[in-house]
Amino acid sequence: MDKKVINLLNEQVNKELYSAYLYLDMANYYSAANLNGFNNWFMVQTQEELSHAKLIIQYLQNNNIDVKLASINAPSFTFTDFIQPLEEAYKHEKYVTESIYTIYEAAQEAKDFRTLKFLDWFVDEQAEEEKNVDELINKFKLFASDGKGLYMLDSELATRVYTPPSLVL
């Protein structure tokens, strides 16, 4: 496997772990405000990001590549309103999408067809991740301007459950 692709995949593991850390911080923010549905939504996001990291780790291991973990910085946000974590999550998902595209481009250049096939799942997953956060922001803007609407949206988000990825390595 191409060294550049290996390095980018290892970096992506840490980006996915940071994503989990970031979403855990956002979940904690909502928990402190007694918005347990929003807390649940971000706890599910945390699990998803951890599973993404594990998938990349497993892919590297299956190809006899050493996994190199790096330090994970603490999130540095101080949230002042309930929509801000959602907007930051959307920006972060766009950042992760660009990172996946960078790996994809490197794999294309290296003619690493196995990695391209593996990354196809992540390309689709990122489209879904961005869509989900964007829809949540739109719902928040539509319904959360009063206490009753916020309560109903929070109740809806409390029903979200984690579904492990179905990617076969």
Secondary structure, DSSP 8 states (H G I E B T S, - for coil): --HHHHHHHHHHHHHHHHHHHHHHHHHHHHHHTT-HHHHHHHHHHHHHHHHHHHHHHHHHHHTT----------------STTHHHHHHHHHHHHHHHHHHHHHHHHHHTT-HHHHHHHHHHHHHHHHHHHHHHHHHHHHHHHTTSHHHHHHHHHHHTT----------
